[in-house]
Amino acid sequence: MKKFIEIFAVFCMISTTVTLAKDGESGNARLDQYAADPLNATYRIEGVAVRLMDGRCELPAAPGSATMIRTTVFGKPVYGDIDGDGDEDVAVFLTHDPGGSGIFFYVAAALNENDNYHGTNAVLLGDRIALLDIGIRNGAIVVNYTDRRPEEPMSTRPIVDKTAQLILKNDNLDLPGPPELAKSAISPQKITFDLTRLDDDGLYGAADAKRALAYEFCIPDTVQNRIEVKRLDPTVKFFSGSPGRIGCGAYENLCIGSTHQKDFRVVLQRVAELTYVQRIDESFFE
């Protein structure tokens, strides 16, 4: 992917000439580096300028090719002062799909100069990660997302929380160090049972009679909530109309999950962080 990008530079224009240029080189026409909207700004991906049109750029990988290279603004841009001049700059997520199996997620900034935006380089976060949120704090772009462990295959669901903090240096966005593991802890107010009795496989009991622990919680009964919970915890089963031992209300859905899953502590942490989950109790079956 990177080798291909270094060879081809693509711009998506609304009604202007498409030009080709690499950093430090001249294209066939003047490159407009500023845009009135960050969704139409030019960003540099792996050293190559990509100009967006309404937040998208889509061109064939080669003349006549059915394979498309797609670059898209993911989610909504966030506003705040990044370069310290007092006006509102923009931070954006970019997804870059070069036509293979990977979808690469980047962070970039659009700097505000007299109400026109100049895009920066894009910093790679990873391939097929799950983005959580992005913000601008004290001039830095702070990104929270989930990734996989280095040894895990791409088929593994990303559930390892990470935080990246990017800063601007000489108009270039920089990630000073590797992303840190998120430092959030499991809320003791929500998890009402003792996790220390469980081994790394989420099991407890005698060596020859280990078993998983079931847990239950209530959520407002909406399709969106069920989709979100199932994404975080694939073991969850929903029991609409049943209060369970925890006492779900008439407009709530009983959820029952199991600790016998990979990274069950991380999964429980993510579920406990949902604002509409009040507590998670051990579940007993009669």
N, C-alpha and C positions, 0 to 999 in steps of 0.2 A: 504494500500500500504506500509506504513512505517513498520508495523508489519511483513509483508511478507519479506521485504528487510532485516530486522534484523535477520531473520531466515536463509535466503539463500544468499550466496555471490557467484557471478558469474564472471568468467573470460573468455574472448574470445581470443584464441591464434591462431597464424598462423600455427605453426607446433609443438607446445610444449604441455605438459600435462596440462589439465584443473585442477586447484586446487581450493579448497574452503578454505576461511579464513576470519575471522573478525578482526577488529583492535585489536591488542594486543594478537592475537592467532596465532598459527602455523598451516599452511596448510599441505597437504599431501606431498608437494614438495616445493622447494625453490621458493619464490616469486620474480620474476625479477621486481624491482621497477623502472628501468630506460629503456627508449626506445629512439632510434635514431630519431624517428618522434613523435611529440605530438599526431598524429592521432592513434598511437599504444601505448600510455601511459596508465597507470593505474590511475583512479580517484576514489575518495571515495564518494559514494552517500548514504546519511543517515548512515554514518559509515561503509558502506560495500564497499569493493574494487571491481571495475568493470574495467577489462582490455579490451581495444578496439582493433579491427583489422580493419585497414583502416577506422577509424572513426566510427565503428559500433560494437555493441555487440547484438547478438540475440540468445536467448536460450529458450527452453520450460519452462513454469512456474513450471512444475513438470514433472517427467519422464512419457512419453507417452501423455502428455497434448497437445492439439491443440492450447492452449493459449500461445502466445509468449511474453516474456519480451524483449523490444527493447530499447537500449540506443544508441543515435546517436549524432555525432557532427553536430550542425546546423549552416549552413553558413561556412564562412572561418575563420580560426584562425587569430588573430591579434598579432603582435609582438611588444615588448617593454620591458624595464627593470622594473621588478616588485619587485625583492628582493634586489635591490640596489648594485649589484656586477658588473654592467657595461655591462653585456652581454644581449642578447635578449631572454627574456622569452616569454611565449605564454598565451593568454587568449582565452577561448573557450566557446561557448554556447553548452550546452548538453540538448537534449530532452530525457525524460525517460517515456516510455509507458509501464506500468506494465500489460497491457492486459485488463484494464477496459475502462471506458469512458474518463478518464483524460489523458492528455499529459502534463507532468510537465517539466518546463523549469528551468535549472540550469546554473550557471556560475562557471567555474573552471579555474585554472591556471596550466600550465606545466612549471616548473622551469628548466632553462638550467644550467646543470653542466657538463662542459667539452664536450659540444655539444651532451649531452644526456639529456632526459627530464624526470622529476619526477613529476607526477601529484599530485595535492592537493585535499583537500575536495571540494565538489561541494556545492554551496550555492543556495538554492531554491528561485526563483523569483515568481513563481505562476503557476497556471494551465490554459492552453489554452490562454495565453497572446499573444500579438503581438510584436515581437522584432523589434526594429528600427535600432540600431547600438550599437557597442561596441568599446571601445578604451582604451589605456593605457596612463594616464597622471600623471606625477610626481610620478610614482610608484603605482598609484591607478588604478584599473579597473573601468571604468565609463560606465554604461549601460543605454541606453534610450529605453523605451518600453511603450506600452499602456496596461492598465488593466481595470478592472471593479471597480465600487464602492462596498464596503463591502456588501451592502444590495441587490445588483443586482444578478439575477440568472446567471448561466453559459451560458445560451442561449443568453444573452445580448452581443452585439458586443463590444469588448474592445476599448474604445476611450479616456480613461483618461490617459494623458501623465504622466509618472513617470521617475525618474532618481535614480539609485542606484550606490553608490560608495563603492567599496570593497577594503580592504587593507590586506596585508599579515602580520600576527603575528605568530612568531614561526613556520613558514612553514605551517600555516593554514590560509585559506582565511576567512575573517571576514567582516560582514556587520555591522558596528558600530551602526547604527540606522535604522529605517524603511525608505523605499524609499520615496523620496520627490516628490511632485507634480512638474512637469516641470514648470519653471518660464518664459517660452517664452510668448510673448504677441502678440496679433493680430497686424499685420503690418498696420499702418494707411495709408501708401503709397499705399497699394493694396486694402484695403476695402474702397470704396469711398462713402459709405452711412452710416448713423448714426444708430448704433446698440442700442443706449440707448432708442430709441422710442419703442423698442420691449419688450414684457413681457417675462417671463421665458418659455412660450410655443412658443415663436417666432412669436407672433401675435401683431397687433397694431390696433388702431382705437377705436371707441366708444364701451362701454361695451356690447351693444346689436348688434354690427356690426363689430366684430373683424375679421381680415383677415391676412393671411400670406403674407410675403414679398418675392417676387421672385427675384433672382439675376442671373447674367450671367457672363461668362468669356470664354476665348478662350484657347485652348490647341493645340499643334501640333497633327495632325491627325494620330495617330498610335494606334494600338491595345493595346500595353503596357500602353500607357498613359490613354486610356479609362478604362482599368481594374483598374489602380491605383486610378483614380479619383472616380470611382464607389465604390471602397472599402472604400474610405474615406467619400464619401457622397452618400448614397443610393438614395437620392431624385433626383439626377442629371439625366436629359434626354439630349441626344446628337442630334444635328441637323447639320449633315454634309452638306456642301454646302450653308448654310445660314450664312450671316455675323452678323445678329442680330443688335441691336442698338450699341453694343460695337465695331463692325467693324472687325470681324474675317477675316483673309486673306484666299487666295485660298487653302492653305495647312494646314488650321486650322479647328478645330471642335468647333462649338458653344455649350456651356454647360449651361443649365438652371436648377437651383436648388431652393429649398424652405426652408425658415427658420422654417417652421412648422414641426420640428423634435426634438427629444430629444438631448440636449446638442448642439444646433445649433451653439453657439458661438465657442465651441471647434472644431466642424466640419469645420467652416469657417476658423478658425486659421490653421488647418491642410492643407486645400486647399491653403490658402494664402502662406504657407511655401514651396509649390512646386515651384521649380526654374523656370519652364516653364510657370507658371501663372503670367502674368504681372499685372493684376488688376481685381477686382471683382466689377461690377456695379449693381445697382438696375435695374431690368428688368421690362419694361412696355409693356403691351399687347394692341394692337389696334384692 
